[in-house]
């Protein structure tokens, strides 16, 4: 089915433009993936969007980006 035949207007993906700008990614931190636990967290809507955009720019999943940030903070604070 062609896009013009759809009964609704297809939304533009805001990350398509960002993905086109990503040219190089830095090496990923090694995170042990043997034991993963799912969790739910709440945060400011605008902060979440900023994190999602930053993760896409780095070519990472949101959860991976957040996990690396938390690990870095723990290392800085000595925990």
N, C-alpha and C positions, 0 to 999 in steps of 0.2 A: 504494500500500500504506500503510495507516494505521500510525502508530507502535506501537500496541498489537499489531499483527500481526507485528512483527519478531521473529525468533528470538533476538535479543539486546537488551540494554538499551542504548539510545542514550545516550552520555555527554553531559553538559552542557558547553557551551563556556564556560570561565571568562571569556572576553573579552566575551561578550554583556552581562554586567552592567556592565563597564567602558565599553563603547560607549554605553550608555544614559546614562552620567554625563557624557560629553564634550559640552560645549555650545558651546565656541568654540575654534578653533585659532589659533595665532599664525601670522603670515606665514612661509612657508618660506624658508630660505636658498636662494639660487640656486646649484645645483650643476651644473656642466657635464656633460652626459650623452653627449657625442659618443663618447668612448672609455671603455667599461666593461670591467672585468676581473673574472672570477669568482675567488674565493679561498676557502680553508677555514681556519678558525681554531678554536682550542679555548679554553674559558674555564670558570670555575667555574659549575656548574649553577644555583646560586641567583642569581648575578650575571646570567646570561643571562635568567632569568625576570624579574628586576627590569627589565632593559633592554627586554624584550618588552612588559611592562606599561606602562612609561613611553612607549614608542613608540605603543602603542595609545591612550593617553590624549591624546597629541599628534596623533593621526590620521595617523601616518606608518608607512611600512614599516620593518621592523627594520633593513634595510641602509641606508636613508636616514637613520635616526636615528643609527646608529653612524658613518656617514660625516660627518654634521654635527658630531658630538661630537669626532671626530678632527681635523677641520679647525679647530674652535675651539681645541683643545689646541695644535695646531701654531702657530696665530696667537699664542696667549699666550706660547709658549716661543720665538717668533721664528724658527721653522724654515720 
